[in-house]
Amino acid sequence: MNARSSLMRLLSLLTLIGGLLSACEPTSDQPSEAGAGLRPLVLWHAYRGEEASALLASLKRFESEQGRAVRTLQLPHQAFNNKLLAAIPRGNGPDLWIGAHDRVGDYAEAGLIEPVGYWMSEALAAQLFPRTLEALSYSGNLYGLPLSFKTLVLYYRQDLTPQPPQTLPELKQMAQSFKAAQPSSRWGLAVPELDSLYFHAPWLHAHGGVAERMSESRADQEALLASVATVKSLLDEGYIPPELNGALTASLFRAGELAFVINGPWFKGDLEGLEAPWRVAPLPALKADGSAALSPYLGVEGVFISSHAQDKSGAWELAQELASERAARAALERGVLVAHRVPYQAEASPALKAWRQAFERQLDHVEPLSNRPEMKRLWTPLKRMLSSSLLFGKDPQESLTEALRAIEELAR
């Protein structure tokens, strides 16, 4: 996506927000007033360790400046969504919570989440990456403020491949040169989970496919088959080692036996202490002319307001603090990829700056993970399809037919 396309997407998003500003009305009767005597706001989250400490620091600052108490409840990640779905309708839930964007559709369909377009300003929207706002939108409404994001990029070691490839043909050429010295022990590219739709999505999107349309669109089914054929050819030609897991991927990369790795920001933790210089870059394009970029899923963490909150405008004030530039700046310094644009302009070491800029550039070629409720039924059938086709040699069309049948049964 070029600069003009990015600008047009941002302008379209601002137009949507402008329409929401004029068309929506708040569901709370009166705005809150800062000061003593107001009911404490209740915030739920699943943060641990350093993230939890940083959150508490932001909340203390909010309490000091706004004179409004905030109570928090830390819940296990695995139980978080079920707790929300059970508590909010009974009036026992939070005023706002921090969570992943992929459940927005579920919350909206259940009437548990408050649209925030009424409060959203064009100035605030312009400070946030457009794709992160897009991820928090559902059926024409904006349902939260983005805090951070995750996506896949290309890792490479500069001592082995000084420059990242811009296209898949370039990657293959570099990998061939890398493997030539030790063809039996070196690999060109690692995809840690070949049977995962999350890790396969860049290939699917590069072929023009969309997973959530798979059950009713023949074009998307053909795109999936084409993407499987592309990855299978890389396997058969010896570029990709089969059945890698995260630990083995890190071990091979650290040992200098891998030229490239497709992975997310969490992979950085596996490289701590590695003395060899390594960098990240946006994923390459599928075609030699630079078209059909590998576009991974975008995952966004945001702050959301309950439709049952007693003081929604007070909750919005807190949400703005959590999504503010100063909160984002502190999070970026901890290594979090924040959704706020401004902190990326701050001074940093060359390596850290390159790290941040690579993920920022990858945002030009991402697809927000669908937040529609029906997306949940695709993961397991498509995982089986990818596993049988890529790892066990089953006919991809046969595997896809079985997956579509399973998706249809889950939809009943």
N, C-alpha and C positions, 0 to 999 in steps of 0.2 A: 504494500500500500504506500503510495507516494504522499508527499506533504499536502498536496491539494486534496487528495482523498481523505486524509486524516482531518483536514480542516472542514470539509463538507460533512463528515460524520459528526464532528463536534457541533457544527451549526444546526444540523438536524436535531441533535439531542437537546440543544438549548431551545429550539423551537418547541419541542415536545414539552419541556419543562415550563416554558412560557405559557403554553396552552393549559397546563395543569394549574399554574398559578391563577389563571383567570376563571377556570371552570370548576375547580374543586373548592369545597368548604371544609373547615376543620370539624371533626366530630365532637371535640370538647367544647363546652359552652363558653368558658372564659380562659384567657391566658393566665399563666401563673405569675406570681410576684415573688421576686427574690426576697429572702428574709426569714427570720425565725418564725416558728409556729406552723410552717408548712409540713405536710406529711413527707417523710423521707422517700426519695425515689429508690426503687428496687431494681438492681441490675443482676442478671444471671450471666455467667461465663464459664468456660472450661479451661481457662488459662492455668498454667503451672509455672513454677520457678520464676525465671527472670521476667517472663511476660506478665505474670500475675503481679509481681512487684512494680513493674512499670505502670500497669493499669491502676493500682492503688495510688501511685504517685499522682497520676492524672486526676483521679477522683478527689484526692485531698486538695489539689489545686482548685478544682471546681467548687468544692465545699467552702474553701476559704474565700474565693472571689464572689460566689453567688449566695453564700449564706444558706445553702440548701444541703441537707444531709443526704447521703447515698448509702444504701445498704446493699451488700453484694452476697451472692450465693455462688460458690464454686461447685460445679457438678462434673462427674465423670463424662468424658466425651461420648462414650457409648450410650449413656442413658439420657443425654441432653434432649434430643428431639422428642422422645416419648414423654419426658417430664413436661415439656412445653405443651404438647398436645393434650395432656391430661389436666394440667393445672390452669391454663389460661381460661378455658370456658367456665370453670368453677370459681373464678375470681381469686385464685390462689397463686397466680403466676406473677412474673415480673412486669415492671413498667416497660423495660427494654432489655434486650439481650444481644450478645455478640455471637455470631455463628456464620456458617458457610452459606453461600448464596444458592446452592443447588436445591434447597428445600423451600425456597420462596413460593413456588407454585403450590406446594402442599399447604403452606400457611395461608396463602391468599384464598385458596378454594375452601379452606375450613373457616375462613373469617377471623383468623387470629392475629393478623398483621395489619398495621395501619399504613395506608398510602401517605407518603411524605411530600408529594408534589406541591401541596399548598404552601409549605414552609420553604421549599427549595428555591434559592435565588440563582440567577444566571451567573453572578459573580462567583458563588461557591462552586457551581457546576464546572465553570471554566478552570478551576484549580485542580480538578480531579481528572484522571485519565478517562476518556469517554467510554472505553470498552469495559471499565470496571463499573461504571454507572449502568451500562447496558445489561450487565450480568444481574443487576438488582432490579431490573424492570420485568414486569409480567402483565400481559394483556393491556398494554398501554399505560400502566401506572408504575411509578417509581416507589420502591418499598423499603429503602434504607440508604445509609451512607456507607460507601466502601472505605475500609481501613487498610487492607493489604491484599496482595494477590500472589498467586503461584502459577507457574507454567513451566514447560520444558524448553531447554536450550541445548546447545552443543558444547560439550567440554572437550578440550584438547590440550596436549602438553606442548609447550613451545619448543622444548629441546628435541622433540620428535617431528613435529609438523609446525613450523614457525608461524604459518598463516592459516586461518580457518578456510575451508572450502565454501564457495558461494553457491555451488550447484552440486547435485548428486554425481554427475559425471566427474567433476573435480574431486569430490570425496573419494570416489573409486580409484581415480588415478593416484591420488596421494596415498591411499591405503595400499595399492599395489607396490609402490616404491618402499613403503614402510615394511611390508611383509617380505620383500625380496631377500633381505639379509638373513632372516630366520623364518622361512615360510611355515614351518611346523609348529611354531610357538607364538606367532604374532597374529593379531586380528585387526581388522580395519575399523569396525564399528560395533559398539555394544548397545543393544536395546534390552534393558534388564528384564522386562516381562513381555515376551513376545505374544502371549495369549491375553494380554490386558487391553481392553478397548481404550483405556486412558493413554497407554503408550502407543497404540496403533493409530489413534486418531489423527496425528499429523499426516500419515500416509493416506488415510481415507479422505481427509479434507483436501489434500493436494490433488487428488483425483476427482474432486468435485462432489464428494458424497457427504451426506449428513445422517448421522446415526438415528436420530429420532424419527426420521421419515422412512426408515428401512422397511417397515412392515407393509407400507402401501405404495412405495415408489420403486418402480423397476430401475429407473436411472440410478438411484442410490444403491440399489442392490448390485448393479453392474460396477459402480464405483468401488464398492467393497471388494468385489471379486478382483478387480484390477489392482487395488492396493495390496491385496494378499499376494497376487502374482509378483508384484514388485519386491516385496519383502522376501518372498520365497526364492526369488532369483538371487538376492543378496546372500541368503543362507546357502543355497546350492553352490554358489561361486566362491564360498569360503570367506566372505567379508564379515559375516556376523556369526559369532559362536552361539550354538543353540543352548536353550535352557539355562540362561544366566539368571542369578539372583543378585540382589543388591550388594551383598558381601563379596561375592566372587568378582563382580564388576569392579568394585573398588580395589580389590587385591590386584587384578590384572592391570588396571590403570596405574596404580602406584608402582608396580613392577616394570612399567614401560612396555607392556605387552599389548596394549590397546592404543590405537591412534586417536579414536573418537568415542565419546559416550553421549548418548541422548539421555538426559536426566533433568531433575528439577533442582531448586535451590537447596533442598535438604542434602543433596549429594556433597555439598561443600564441606559438611561436617565430617564426611568419610575421608577427606583429603587433608585434614589437619596434620601438621608435622611433615608433610611431603615437601622435601627441599627442592625438587625439580619445579621449574616455573610452569604453571598451568593457567589457562584462561577459559572464558566462556564466550560464545558468539551465538547470534540467531541461527536457527536451523536453516539449512541450505534449501534452494529451490529444487524441485524435482527435475526440471528440464534444463538443457544446456543453455537456452536463451534467457534463463533467469525467471521464467514464468512458473506458475504452479508451486508456490512456496509451501514447504512443510509447515502446516499451521496447527500447533498443539491446542489442547483445551486450556481455557483460562479459568482458574478457580479464584473466587473472591471471598474474602471474609469481611463482613459488614456489621453495622450496628442497626438493630431493628426495634421498632416501637410496637408494643402490644395494642391491639384494637380495644382491649379492656382496661388500658391504663387510665387511672383516674385523672391524671394531669398530663395530657399528651404534649402540650406545648412546653411544659417543664422538662419532659423526657426529651423533646427535640433540642432544648438548650444543652442538655448533657450529651446528646448524640453529636452535636456540633463540636463540643469540646474534644470528644474522643477522635473525631475526624479532622481536627484542626491542624494547621501547619506545625505548631510547636509540638503537638503529640506525635505527628508524623515524623518530624525531624529527629526526635528522640528514638523512635522505633527504627528509623533507617540507620541510625548510628549503632543500633544493636544487631543489624544485619537483616532486619525485616524489609521486604520489598513493599513499600507503602504505596497507596493509591493516590496520594497527593503529589502533584507535579513539582512544586517549588523546592522541597528539600533536595532533590537530585541535582540542583544547581550549586549546592554547597561544595566547598573545597574538600578534597579527599586525596589519599595516596593514589598513584597511578593505577595500581592493581585493583584497589577498591572501586575507583571511578570506572574502570573498564568493566568490572563486574556489574555495577549498577546500570551502566549504559547498555550493556548487552541485553539485559532483561527489558529495559525500557524500549529498545529497538524491536524486541520480539513482540511487543504489544501491537506493532503494526500488522502482524500476521498471527493472530490467535482467533479462536472461536470460543466464546463463553460457553462453558458446560451448561447444557440445557437445564433450566430450573423447573421444567414442566413435570407434573407428577408421573406421567407415563414413561419418563426416561428411566425410572428405576427398574422397569421390567426388561430392559434391554441388556443389562450388564452380564447376567449369568449366561443366557443363550448365546450371546456374541462371544463371550469368553470361551465357551465350548467350541464354537465354530472356529475361532482363531487357533485354539489349541490343536484340534483335530487336523486342521488344514496345514498349519505351519510346523507343528512338532511331530505329528504322527502320519503325515502323508496321505490323509483322506482327501477325496475329491472335494474341492472347495464348494462347488455348486451343490453337491449332496449335503455337505455340512451346513450350508446356508439354508437349504430347504428345511432341514431339521430345526435350525434356529428360529426361522420364521414361524414354524408350527408351534414351537414352545412359546414364542412371544404372543401369538394369537391365543393360546390357552391361558396365559397369564392375564390377558386382557378381559377374559370372560368374568 
